[in-house]
Amino acid sequence: MELTREEESALKGEQGEIMQMAYRILVATGEATDAEKLIPIEWAHLSGVNYNTIGDAGEEFLSTISKDARVTVKTTLNPMGFDIDNVSNYKLDDNFISKQLSIRNSYETMGVIPSFSCIPYEIFDIPKNGTQVAFAESNAAIHANSYDNLKTNKESAFSALASAIVGKSPYSSLRKEDSPNITIEMKVKNPNELSYGMLGFFAGKVGDTSVNISGLGEMDQRQCKAMCGGMGTSGTCAKFNFSKGDSNTEKIEFDEKEMKNVFDELNTSEKGDLITLGSPQLGLDEISDLTAKLKGRSFEKRCMVFLPRTDYAEQEKCREIIESALLDEDYYIYGWRQVPINPSVLGKTADQNRPEIAQVMFKKNETLQTNDLERDLFETRKKIEKIARDKQIKDFYICSFSSRSI
């Protein structure tokens, strides 16, 4: 795999132990997948958050590296092991709670956005077509490749974290243009959301890294989400193309018989004591639809619904307003920094209401004396605040916009 001088330097440990570790992971991943080189990414989404999944070894690893490691690109996070607002309702073991909070604190210290969601494509703005990202959550990676026109391999927890620290990922597999060798022909009439989920499960089992699917017709967001969720659970396939493929591709039909086979494989019990909804997590439209269907009625059995805690689209809008205003006023933007925090020192109420804190680094393209620069910054700040008010963005506040203080 071809490395630049800077990358070779980091691999040798000349840029510190954290960067050396991250590059070792990426180079090993790249060599295993025949990558040509490392390429920049703009967004990483991490798995390896739930203490049940990563255990003591994972918690200790994150606690150790978080002392020095910081992410260099926008980085979001999969769900953790409980909802912090309702943890007292579930009689969880104190050790589990302590370890899970340690994992959360480690990620936040590294500058990771505590999104705790497996559907980042619903709560964050999608970058422009062709943007390289590194997603470890399987359904999100499939959604990115298939529906959002982004490019990512199906990353592991380690490779996604390494990509977040370095800001690069191996150029291999689905990051390149690929030609699937299998086409699945959808033959089920009048498919519903469940049908698409089972189609995805079937496609994940028979496909390689990617697969063509024909006969789908117009799909809405929820149908696509169901298919991505199904595909993510059954194999290594990480992309579907809305295509018939060429004459050389193998054709496989997904009909009523195949759908019943999938249903029988997944239907392991006629009855259950617990109903769970939200894998992938439910979005606002799905929650609204569920509420409308219930019509005030209650579930006869215990039901748990999984959904994102926060809609981060508003935060993205704030960043866009600030960046646009700075560029209009002839400032150069270096980038954004997620401010490391230590939630463990906060009480429950303070933690539930703490704001999202970010810093933007920029400079004026022309040279100004201090007082003139402060005046220009003040006018730019007022412009930003007015735009935010006009767009009715709530809870937006600039703590400091000065060259003299942070």
N, C-alpha and C positions, 0 to 999 in steps of 0.2 A: 504494500500500500504506500502510495506516495505521500510524504509529509513535507511541510515547509520547514525552514530552519527554526522558526519560532516553535512549531509543534514538536520538532525533534528535541529542542532545548527543554521544553516542558516534560517530555517523556523521560529525559535524563535526570529530572529532579531539579533543574536549575531555576525553576519558577516556584519551588516549594513542594511539599509533600502532597498537598491536596490536589494541585494541578497534575502532578505526576500520577497519582492514583486515578484521576478522572481520564487522563489520556491513555493509561494502560487499559482501562475498561473499554474505551472507544476503539483503540487499535486492535485489541483482541476480538471485539465484536466485528470490526471491519474485516479482519483477516478471515474470520469464520464465515463471512457472507460475501467474500470476494469483492470488497469495496475498493474503488479506485483511489479514493482520497477522503478527506473530511470536508464537509461543506457547512457554511453558516446556517443556523436556524433562527427563527424569530419567536418561537413559543415552545415550551416544554410542559407536558402534563404528566404528573408523577403518580405512580401507584406505590405500594409498600407503605401504607399509612396505618392500617388496622393492626393493632397489637396481636390479635388472633392469627394474623397472617405472617408477620415478621418475627414475633417472639422476642425473647430477651436479647438474642444476638443482634437483631435488627435495631432494637431500641438503643443498645449500647453503642452500636456503630454510628447511628445518627447523632447521639449525644456527644460522641467524641469528635466527629468531623465538623459539627455545627460551631465548634469553638473558632474555627478558622475559615470554613467553606462559606462562600456566598454565591448565589446564582447570578448569572450575567445577562439573562434574557427573561422575558415574562414567563413566569412559572406558576402553574396552578396545581391543584391537589385533589386526589381522590377522597372518598368518604373515610372517616375514621370509625372507631368501634362503637360510638354512642353519640347521641345528641346531648351536647353539654348542658342545654337548658333543662333537660328532663332526666338526667342521669340518676337522680335520686328515686325515680319511679320504678327502676328495674332491678333493684337489689343486687347490683353488680359487686364483685369482689373488689376490695379496696386496692389490692395490688394491681388488678387490671386497670382500674381508673388511674392510678398513679403512673403506670407505665404508658398508658395511652396519652395522658397529658404531657408526659415527657417527650413523646414522639411529636405531638403537635408543636410543643415549644421549640424543638430542634428545627423543624421545618420553617417555622416563622422566624427564628433567629437567622436562618440562611437567606431570608428575604423572599420566601415562597408565599404567594397569595393564598390565604387559608380558605379556599373556595369549598373544600370538602364535597365535591360533586363529581359524579362519573359522566355528566352530560355537559362538559364545558362549552360545547357548540350551541347550547341553548341559553347560557347565561353570560357569554362573552361575545363581543363582535368578532366576526370571522374575517381574517386577513384576506388580501387580494388573491385571486386565482394563482395557483402555482407556488405559493409560499411554502417553504420548507419548515416543518415542525417536528417535534419528537414526542409522540403520545404513547404512554405505557398502558393506559386503559384500553382494553380490546375493542369495545363498542365505539369508543371515541375515535380510535385510529381508523376503524373501518368507515365510520361516518365522515371523517376528514378526507380520506382518499376517494370515497365513492360519491359523496353528496356535496361536500364543501369545496371540492377542487383544490385541496391542499395535498401535500406530499409528506408521508411519514412511513417508516417501517413500523412493524408491530413490536414496539420496544419493550425491553424488560425493565423492571424497577431500577436496576443498576445502570443500564445504558441511558435511560431517560434522565436520571439524576446526574450522571456524568455529562450529558449533553447540556443540561441546565447550567452546570458550573462552567463548562468550557464555552458554551454557545455554538457548538458544532456537533455534527453527527455523521456517521459513515455514509458515503454515497454509494448505496447498493440497493438491490432488491426493488422495492416499490417506489423508491425515489427516482428511478429511471422509468422511461416509457416501457411498458411491458405488453406482451401479447398473450392473453390466457389461452390455454389449449383445450378448455372445456366450455361449452355453452349449455346452460340449463334453460330449457323451454318451459315457461310457466303455462300449465294447462288447466289449473284450477279455475272454475268459473265463479264469478262474483266473490273474489277473495275479500276477507276482512283482515283486521289487524292481527288476529291470531294466525291466519293463513300466512301472512308475510313473515311472522316470527318463525314459523315452522319451515318456510322456504329458506330463510337465512340459516337455520340449523342444518338443513339438508345440504345447502351450498357449502357451508363450512366443512362438512365431512368429505365431500367429493372433490372440492377444489384444492388447488395448490396454494400459491401465494395470492392469486387473483382468479376471478371467474367471470365469464360473460353470463348475463341473464336476459332473456328475451321474453316478449309477451306480457310485460308488466303493465303497460298503459301508463296513465298519469298516476304518480304516487304522491301522497301528501307527506308532511314531515313525520307524522306519527307512524305511518306505515313503514317509512324508511328507517325510523328509529327501531321499530320492532324487528326488522330484518337484520339490522346491525347488531342488535342484542342477541338474536338467535345465532348469527354467524360467529360472534365472538366467543360463544361457549363450546363450540364443537370441533375446532381445528385450528390450523395455522393460517387459514385464508384471511386476508386483511383488505380485500378490495373487490367490489363487483362493478362491472361495466354494464351500462344499459345498452347492450349490443347483441346482435345475432352472431358476431364473430365471422370469420371467413370460412370458406368451404373445407378447410383442413382441420377445423376444430371438432372435437368429439361432441356429439349432441346427446344430452340426457334429458328426459322428460320428468317434470315434477307434476304429477297428476293426483287425483283423489286417493288412489291407492298408496302412493308414496307419502302423501300427507298423513294418511291414517297410520302408516308405519311409524312415522315420526311421533305422532300423537301417542301411540301405544308405548313407544320407547320412553317418552318423557312423563307419561301419566303413571306414576308409581303407586298411587293410592286413590281409592274411591272417596275416602273421607279424610278430613284433616281437622286438627284442633286449632290451627292458626292460619289466618289469611294474611299474606304479605303482598303488597302492591308497590312496585317501584324498583324494578331491576331490568333495565336502567331506571334511574330516578324519574319520577313523574314531573312534568313541567306544569306551568300555570294552566294551560289549556286543558290538560288531562285532569287536573284537580277540579277545574270548573265543571268539566263534563261529568266526572264522578259525583260531584255534589248535586248536579241537576238530576242524575239518574236515581240517586238515593231519595230525593224529595222529602228530606227530613226523617227518613227511617233509619234505624240502627242496624248494625250487623249483629247477627245472632251469635257469632263466634268472635273471638278476639281478633282484631285486625290491626296490622302495622303498615303505615304508608311511609315510603322513603322518598324524599324530595330535597332539592337544594335549599340551603338556609338563606341565601342572598342572591339577588339579581345584580350581577356586577356590570350590567350594561350601562347603568348610570355613572359608575366610576370611569368607564371608558369614555363616555361623553365628556366628563370633566377634563380628562387628559386631552381630548381632541380640541376643546375650547382653549385650553392653556397653550397648547402647541401652535394652534392657528394664530392666536393673538401675538405670541412671541415672534413667529415668522413674519407676520405683517409689520411688526415694529423693528425689523432688521436685527433679530437676535439669532444666534446659532445655538442649537440644542444639542448638548452632548448625550443626554439620555435621562432615564428615570431610575430611581432607587427606592425599593421597598424598605421602609425604615424598620430595622430589627426591633422587636419588642419582647417583653418578658411577662406574658399574661399570668404567670403563676403568682405574682405579687398582688394581683387584683382580686377584689371580692366579686361575688357572683353578679351583683347588679352592675358594677363598673365594667366587668368583662362583657356582659351582654350588650352594653351600650357604648363600648369603646369605638372610636372612629377608625376608619382605614387611613393610615398616614403614609404619604409618599413624598419624595423630594425630586425636584427636577433641576438638573444642572445645565446652565446655559451661559452665554457671554454675548455682549454687544459687539457687533461686527465693526463698528467704528469706535475710536477712542474718545471717551468722555471723561471730564473731570468728575470727581466723586459727587459733588452736589448736583451736577447736571445729570449724572447717571441715576442718582436717587430720584430726581424729579421724573425722569423718563420711566423708571421702574414703577413709580407711584401711579403715573397715568396709565401704564399698561395694566397694572393690577385693577384699577377702576374699570377699565375696558372689559377685562375678563369677568369681573363680578357682575357687570351689567348684562353681559351676554348670558351668564348663568341664570340671572333673574328672569330675563326675557324668555328663556327656555324652560322656566319653572322647575329648575333642578333644586331639590331640597337638600338641606344639610351640607351644602358646599361652603367651605371656609378656607381662606388662605391665612395661615398663621404668620408667615413672614415672607416678604418679597423685597428683600434689601440686600445690597452688596456689603453691608456693615455687620449684619447678624444673621444667624440661622434660627 
